[in-house]
Amino acid sequence: MLDPGRTVADLRELQDLTGDENGAQRVAWTETWQRAREWLRGKLSGTAAEETIDAAGNQWFTLLGDSERALLIGGHIDSVPNGGWLDGALNVMAGVEVLRRIAGEGKRPVTVRLVNWADEEGARFGRSLFGSSAAAGSMADQEELRQRKDADGVSLPDAIARFDVDLETALEARSELENAAAYLELHIEQGPVLESLELPLGVVLGTFGVERHQVTFRGQAAHAGSTPMDKRRDALAGAAKLELEIREIAERMGEGAVCTMGGVVTRPGIVTSVVETAECLLDQRHLDVVQLAEMLDNAKAASRRFGQEEDLEVEWERIWSIEPILFDERLIELADESISEVAGSSHRLPSGPLHDAAEVARAGIPTVMLFVQSLRGLSHTKLEDTKEEHLELSVQALDRLAQKTLALLGG
């Protein structure tokens, strides 16, 4: 029998085991993370689920069914430093409760598997979605990964080797998805939309595409005291104009478009000099690939215009990009039904943050996500929270979705 209250109790237990006064400390590839994985193993003892660890360090629990076709339920137990008690862990522990319920029923038309993805956050080495991208076959830039080091100078290959993971063979995890027929994931929203609508749950349409660039404005350093305002080539003026313009660009694109200037580094960076160089980090996101491209074109055109106005040179360098990922329409319908049945009403919304579900969908597996409301829209902080009654509703909705998906696959 499903016991959503047990999920909340498990999450509190995990919080006490792997957190401190500053928040969750389950950073991947650390002893605290490993302690959480061992704790998770114990929570599934007695269900007859077989545990395996794949070549990328992903932790799998499998309940065999009449068919090798598999329903996957997934999440990640790793956290950012000083993180919240729900980000990632809710996905996994809700999946544990669903697996317990399914195990208690005995016969299954298809195999059911719970996966705890390795290093979704990328907090230690700056490489998010490590385990899921390896399983999806989309992990690239192996040489770049070999060069990554943490704050203490430990390389990524050396760190993962302590957990019996080898970068050279991590892509062998692709075999784990060979029989996957559907993938379900529950997550806190990490934003304010559901709370603003006074709704506990929502269905995720997909994850935003991302265009991330460094934009460099180059002017001329000059003495701050002796250079008249109309004679300056102030690189920061160009950056400041672009920061204000990207807000207008996002607003023109309508709901779901976001643009962020996440950092500006100025040189020479002293109060007595006009800024010669301003390096800006620009992040743009949208669920529609055409509109995402239009946002980028608009930002580039604006930067050129501001460069001319301030007599500056402008350079663009792409840092990273990912196309939007749209989830499976049939599973979205089933998710809508499931939420409406347990909560009365549902809402469809995109996800700005990336998730393991996007990598699974990229591999061609029908995928959907559920969101549960986040109080004040906060995440990646010890202040992260969700009402316990909403957490219990989310477990019920995930279980209802799992039942509907099993019926679809078994039919």
C-alpha positions in Angstrom: 0.0 0.0 0.0 1.3 3.5 -0.9 2.3 5.6 2.1 3.1 9.1 1.0 3.8 10.2 4.6 6.6 7.7 4.7 8.3 9.6 1.9 8.3 12.8 3.9 9.7 10.9 6.9 12.5 9.3 4.7 13.4 12.8 3.4 13.7 14.2 6.9 15.9 11.2 7.9 18.1 11.8 4.9 18.3 15.5 5.8 19.5 14.6 9.3 22.0 12.1 8.0 23.6 14.2 5.3 23.0 17.8 6.2 24.1 20.4 8.7 23.1 23.8 9.9 23.9 25.2 6.4 21.8 22.7 4.5 22.3 19.5 2.4 25.9 18.4 1.8 25.4 15.5 -0.6 27.8 16.7 -3.3 28.5 14.0 -5.8 31.8 12.0 -5.6 32.1 12.7 -1.9 31.8 10.4 1.2 28.6 12.1 2.2 27.1 11.3 -1.2 28.2 7.7 -0.9 26.6 7.5 2.6 23.3 8.7 1.1 23.6 5.9 -1.6 24.2 3.3 1.0 21.3 4.6 3.0 19.1 4.4 -0.1 20.1 0.8 -0.6 18.8 0.0 2.9 15.4 1.7 2.2 14.8 -0.8 -0.7 15.8 -3.9 1.1 12.9 -6.3 1.3 11.4 -5.2 -2.0 13.2 -7.9 -4.0 14.6 -5.0 -6.2 18.0 -5.9 -7.5 20.6 -3.2 -7.2 23.3 -2.6 -9.8 25.8 0.3 -10.4 26.5 1.0 -14.0 29.7 2.2 -15.7 28.9 5.9 -15.0 28.1 5.4 -11.4 24.3 5.5 -11.7 22.5 3.4 -9.1 19.7 1.1 -10.4 17.0 -0.9 -8.5 15.2 -3.3 -10.8 11.9 -5.2 -10.2 11.7 -7.8 -13.0 8.4 -8.1 -14.9 6.9 -10.4 -17.5 8.6 -8.3 -20.2 12.1 -6.9 -20.5 10.5 -3.6 -21.5 11.0 -1.2 -18.6 9.3 1.7 -17.0 12.0 3.9 -15.5 11.4 6.2 -12.5 14.4 8.5 -11.8 16.0 11.2 -9.8 19.2 12.2 -8.2 20.3 12.2 -4.5 23.3 14.5 -4.9 22.9 18.1 -3.9 24.7 21.4 -4.3 26.8 22.5 -1.2 24.5 24.0 1.4 21.5 22.9 -0.6 17.9 22.2 0.2 16.3 19.0 1.6 14.1 18.3 -1.5 16.1 19.1 -4.7 16.8 15.8 -6.2 16.1 13.7 -3.1 12.3 14.0 -3.5 12.5 12.5 -7.0 14.3 9.4 -5.6 12.4 8.9 -2.4 9.0 9.3 -4.1 10.2 6.7 -6.6 11.2 4.4 -3.7 7.6 4.6 -2.3 6.1 3.8 -5.8 8.5 0.9 -6.1 7.5 -0.4 -2.7 3.9 -0.3 -3.7 4.5 -2.1 -7.0 6.7 -4.7 -5.3 3.9 -5.5 -2.9 1.5 -6.3 -5.7 3.6 -9.1 -7.1 3.1 -9.7 -10.8 4.1 -7.0 -13.2 3.4 -6.8 -17.0 6.7 -5.0 -17.6 10.0 -4.4 -15.6 10.1 -1.4 -13.3 13.4 0.3 -12.5 14.3 3.1 -10.2 17.5 5.1 -11.1 19.5 7.4 -8.9 21.5 9.3 -11.4 25.1 10.2 -10.6 26.1 13.8 -10.3 23.1 15.7 -11.7 24.2 18.9 -10.1 27.8 19.1 -11.3 28.6 21.0 -8.1 32.1 19.8 -7.6 33.5 19.9 -11.2 31.0 22.1 -13.0 29.8 19.2 -15.3 26.0 18.7 -14.7 24.0 15.6 -15.8 27.1 13.4 -15.7 25.4 10.0 -15.2 22.3 10.6 -17.3 24.3 12.1 -20.2 26.6 9.0 -20.2 23.5 6.7 -20.2 21.9 8.8 -23.0 25.1 8.7 -25.1 25.3 12.5 -25.2 28.3 12.9 -23.0 30.9 14.7 -25.1 34.2 16.5 -24.7 35.9 13.6 -23.0 39.2 15.5 -23.2 37.7 18.6 -21.6 36.3 16.4 -18.8 39.7 15.0 -18.1 41.0 18.5 -17.5 38.3 19.5 -15.0 39.5 20.0 -11.4 37.7 20.9 -8.1 38.6 23.7 -5.8 41.3 21.6 -4.2 43.0 20.7 -7.5 41.6 17.1 -7.6 40.9 16.0 -11.2 37.5 14.6 -12.2 39.0 11.3 -13.4 40.8 10.8 -10.0 37.7 11.7 -8.0 35.3 9.3 -9.8 37.9 6.6 -9.8 37.5 6.4 -6.0 33.9 5.2 -6.8 35.0 2.7 -9.4 34.0 4.9 -12.3 36.4 5.3 -15.3 35.8 8.2 -17.7 37.1 5.9 -20.6 34.2 3.4 -20.1 31.5 5.6 -18.6 29.6 5.6 -21.9 29.0 1.9 -21.5 26.1 3.0 -19.3 24.1 3.4 -22.5 23.2 -0.3 -22.3 20.9 0.6 -19.3 18.4 2.3 -21.6 18.1 -0.4 -24.2 14.8 -1.7 -23.0 13.4 1.6 -21.6 9.9 2.2 -22.7 9.1 5.3 -20.6 10.7 7.6 -18.0 9.0 9.4 -15.2 10.5 12.1 -12.9 9.1 14.2 -10.1 10.8 17.4 -9.0 10.2 20.5 -7.0 9.5 23.4 -9.3 12.4 25.5 -8.0 10.4 28.6 -9.2 7.4 30.6 -8.2 4.8 29.8 -10.8 2.7 27.1 -9.1 2.7 29.0 -5.8 1.5 32.2 -7.6 -1.4 30.1 -9.1 -2.1 28.5 -5.8 -1.7 25.1 -7.3 0.2 22.2 -5.7 1.2 20.3 -8.8 2.0 20.8 -12.5 3.0 18.9 -15.6 6.3 19.9 -17.3 6.1 20.4 -21.1 9.9 20.2 -21.5 13.1 21.9 -20.6 14.3 25.2 -22.0 16.9 25.4 -24.7 19.9 27.4 -23.7 22.2 29.8 -25.5 25.1 30.9 -23.3 27.7 33.4 -24.6 30.5 35.7 -23.4 30.0 39.1 -24.9 33.1 41.4 -24.8 32.9 45.2 -25.2 36.3 46.9 -25.9 36.8 50.6 -25.4 39.8 52.7 -24.2 41.1 53.1 -20.7 41.5 56.7 -19.8 41.9 58.8 -16.6 38.6 59.1 -14.8 39.4 62.7 -13.7 40.7 64.3 -16.9 38.5 62.6 -19.6 35.3 64.5 -20.4 32.1 62.4 -20.5 31.6 62.9 -24.2 35.1 61.8 -25.1 35.0 58.4 -23.3 34.9 55.0 -24.9 33.5 53.3 -21.8 33.1 49.5 -22.3 30.9 49.2 -19.3 28.3 51.6 -20.9 27.8 49.1 -23.7 27.4 46.2 -21.2 25.0 48.2 -19.1 22.8 49.0 -22.1 22.8 45.4 -23.2 21.8 44.3 -19.7 18.7 46.5 -19.8 17.9 45.6 -23.4 17.9 41.8 -22.8 15.0 42.3 -20.4 13.0 44.0 -23.2 14.0 41.2 -25.5 12.6 38.5 -23.1 9.4 40.5 -22.6 8.8 40.8 -26.3 9.1 37.0 -26.7 6.2 36.5 -24.2 5.7 34.0 -21.4 8.6 31.5 -20.9 11.4 33.6 -22.3 14.3 34.5 -19.9 17.5 36.4 -20.4 20.2 36.9 -17.7 23.4 38.7 -17.6 25.1 36.6 -14.9 28.3 38.4 -14.5 30.4 41.3 -15.8 34.2 41.6 -15.4 35.7 45.0 -16.1 39.3 45.9 -16.8 41.4 47.7 -15.6 38.9 47.5 -12.7 40.0 50.6 -10.8 37.9 53.6 -9.8 40.3 56.1 -11.4 40.0 54.7 -14.9 37.4 54.5 -17.6 36.6 50.8 -18.3 38.5 49.5 -21.3 37.1 46.0 -21.4 33.8 44.6 -20.1 33.3 40.8 -20.4 29.7 39.8 -19.9 28.2 36.3 -19.4 24.8 36.1 -21.1 22.3 33.3 -20.6 19.2 33.0 -22.8 16.5 30.3 -22.5 13.2 29.4 -24.2 11.2 26.3 -24.9 10.8 27.1 -28.6 13.9 26.7 -30.8 12.8 29.4 -33.3 12.2 32.0 -30.6 15.4 31.1 -28.8 17.3 31.8 -32.0 15.4 35.1 -32.5 16.3 36.1 -28.9 20.0 35.5 -29.7 19.8 37.5 -33.0 18.1 40.4 -31.2 20.8 40.5 -28.5 23.6 40.4 -31.1 22.0 43.2 -33.0 21.5 45.3 -29.9 25.1 44.8 -28.8 26.3 46.0 -32.2 24.1 49.1 -31.9 25.4 49.9 -28.5 28.9 49.4 -29.7 28.4 52.0 -32.4 26.7 54.4 -29.9 29.6 54.2 -27.5 32.4 53.7 -30.1 33.2 50.2 -28.9 34.3 46.9 -30.5 32.1 44.0 -29.7 32.9 40.3 -29.7 30.7 37.2 -29.1 31.9 33.8 -28.1 29.6 30.8 -27.6 30.2 29.1 -24.3 27.5 26.4 -24.4 24.2 25.7 -26.1 21.5 23.1 -25.9 18.3 22.7 -27.9 14.9 22.7 -26.2 13.7 19.3 -25.1 10.0 18.6 -25.5 8.4 15.8 -23.5 6.1 13.0 -24.7 2.6 14.3 -25.5 0.8 11.0 -24.5 2.6 11.0 -21.2 1.8 14.6 -20.6 -1.8 13.8 -21.0 -1.5 10.9 -18.5 0.3 13.2 -16.1 -2.4 15.8 -16.4 -5.0 13.2 -15.6 -3.1 11.9 -12.7 -2.6 15.3 -11.1 -6.3 16.3 -11.7 -7.4 13.1 -10.0 -5.4 13.6 -6.8 -5.3 17.5 -6.6 -8.4 18.6 -8.5 -6.6 20.7 -11.2 -3.4 20.7 -13.1 -1.2 23.3 -14.9 1.3 22.9 -17.8 4.6 24.7 -17.6 8.1 24.6 -19.0 11.2 23.9 -16.9 14.0 26.6 -16.9 16.5 24.4 -15.1 17.9 21.4 -16.8 17.1 17.9 -15.5 18.2 14.3 -16.0 14.8 13.8 -17.7 16.0 16.0 -20.6 19.0 13.6 -21.3 16.7 10.6 -21.2 14.2 12.3 -23.6 17.2 13.2 -25.9 17.9 9.5 -26.1 14.5 9.0 -27.7 12.7 7.5 -24.7 9.1 8.8 -24.0 9.5 11.1 -21.0 7.5 13.3 -18.7 8.1 15.3 -15.5 5.8 16.4 -12.6 6.5 19.6 -10.6 5.4 20.2 -7.1 5.1 23.7 -5.7 8.1 25.4 -4.2 7.5 27.8 -1.3 8.7 31.3 -2.3 10.2 29.7 -5.4 13.5 29.1 -3.6 15.9 26.2 -4.3 19.6 25.5 -4.0 19.4 27.0 -0.5 18.7 25.6 3.0 15.5 27.8 2.8 14.1 25.5 0.1 10.8 24.1 1.2 7.4 22.6 0.2 4.3 22.0 2.2 4.2 18.5 3.5 0.6 18.0 2.2 1.8 19.0 -1.2 4.7 16.5 -1.0 2.3 13.8 -0.2 0.1 14.8 -3.1 3.1 14.6 -5.4 3.9 11.0 -4.3 0.2 10.1 -5.0 0.4 11.8 -8.4 3.6 10.0 -9.4 2.1 6.7 -8.3 -1.1 7.3 -10.3 1.0 8.3 -13.3 3.1 5.1 -12.9 -0.1 3.0 -12.8 -1.4 4.6 -15.9 1.9 4.2 -17.7 2.2 0.6 -16.8 -1.3 0.0 -18.1 -0.3 1.7 -21.3 2.9 -0.3 -21.7 1.3 -3.6 -20.6 -1.5 -3.2 -23.1 
